């Protein structure tokens, strides 16, 4: 049962917009950033919602590793492709501009693909993929990130958590949306564990000596200094097919860097050789596919819906009440939270009040 106080969506949205503006983000861009963060909380992906507002975005603006004004530049374009330079601005803003372009291209030409270089954290990958599914099209995206994952049989953090994300339109109330990291756990989830005083489950993080780490705060420090790494999907070694997660993480790393001709792996740490903060220069890639170029969106939506319904109707394991398809649990969280608002824990409450008071914003929250 939820015990944290709720803040209405409207109040939190207004606060986030004004807070981003207070740190130099233009109003229209601030609206995008606020919506991406709140969409995470709407879906129950709290590791990427308001929990990350201050530590990932505000703090980085303050330390100079994220520019509040996003001056995007198109450096190459064809009728069906775009390569964009975000110039270290807000990754969420650059990605929104990219997806708007690709959706229009896919409407006209059937498919479109794009990549962004010199970018920053772009929020939940599923936000960008579902921009396409809302238009009745397929959305695909991925991004590299700070090194966190060790390759199979290794212990050094070499690749980011590198999500490979798909959103497929269906004839149901929600799309099929597979939005997950290529590691067992992502850094944002460990940050959430640390902020709420919880240990990270055993087997998700490996130390340099090959042992499992569980202290969430210690894990975050070890990930930064390179003495621990996340394990890829499947886990340690080959017994549970950890090489599959390792392989998919490598695919995302290659596409994020090779499509843009930009940095990768150890060059994305956010610190220089002396430990000083520096720009992240992340890469993202995006694809939009229009079903009208195949058998039509009505056929696609019904077929996708039929497959999802058949999966959910299949025989359940003993003791299990139901089977889910990707995106369904997130939709149920939204239905449960729609009229209640965003649940906000004590750590995030403190950060919200700190930012509010520093900027002198006229907001009052129910947890005060």
Buried (B, 14 or more C-beta within 10 A) or exposed (E): EEEBBBBBBEBBBBBBBBBBBBBEBBEEBBBBBBBBBBBBBBBBBBBBBBBBBBBBBBBBBEEEBBBBEBEBEEEEEEEBBBBBBBBBBBBBBBBBBBBEBBBEBBBEEBBBBBBBBBBBBBBBBBBBBBBBBEBBBBBBBBBBBBBBBBBBEEBBBBBBBBBBBBBBBBBBEBBBBBBBBBBBBBBBBBBBBBBBEEBBEEBBBBBBEEEBBBBBBBBBEBBBEBBBBBBBBBBBEEEBBBBBBBBBBBBBBBBBBEBBEBBBBEEBBBEEEEEEBBBBBBBBBBBBBBBBBEEEBEEBBEBBBEBBBEEEEEEEEEEEEEEEBBBBEBBBBBEEBEEEBBBBBEBBBEBBBEBBEEBEBEBEBEBE
